[in-house]
Amino acid sequence: MKIIKQSVGADIAKDKFDACFSVLTHEQRVVVKASRKFPNSPKGFAEFTQWVSKWADPSVELLFIMEATGVYHDNLA
């Protein structure tokens, strides 16, 4: 499976955020590789960064997408 793009989506709430890591294949198929919940805190941001590094292929473009809710997304952004 040849990957042409990677993306991480985040849905932010006051106390936590949900993240989903997916890839786009050369056949234009979206494949979800992983999803996880993180605390909306500095510790959660550090865990999120490590989690993304675990899944990401550094040779392929990586996009971050965020559903901003009020001001709760500010620190992660």
Residue pairs with C-beta under 8 A, 6 or more apart in sequence:
1 25
1 31
2 25
2 26
3 23
3 24
3 25
3 26
3 57
3 60
4 24
4 25
4 26
4 60
4 61
5 23
5 24
5 60
5 61
5 63
6 21
6 22
6 23
6 24
6 55
6 56
6 57
6 60
6 61
6 62
6 63
7 21
7 22
7 23
7 24
7 62
7 63
7 64
7 65
8 19
8 20
8 21
8 22
8 52
8 62
8 63
8 64
8 65
9 19
9 20
9 22
9 65
9 66
9 67
10 17
10 18
10 19
10 20
10 48
10 64
10 65
10 66
10 67
10 73
10 76
11 17
11 18
11 19
11 67
11 69
12 40
12 66
12 67
12 68
12 69
12 72
12 73
12 76
13 40
13 69
13 72
14 40
14 69
14 72
15 39
15 40
16 37
16 38
16 39
16 40
16 44
17 37
17 38
17 40
17 44
17 48
17 76
18 35
18 36
18 37
18 38
19 35
19 36
19 37
19 38
19 48
19 51
19 52
20 32
20 34
20 35
21 32
21 33
21 34
21 35
21 51
21 52
21 55
21 56
22 30
22 31
22 32
22 33
23 30
23 31
23 33
23 60
24 30
24 31
25 31
33 55
34 51
34 55
36 51
38 44
38 45
38 47
38 48
38 51
39 47
40 72
40 75
40 76
42 75
45 75
45 76
48 76
52 62
56 62
66 73
66 76
66 77
67 73
68 77
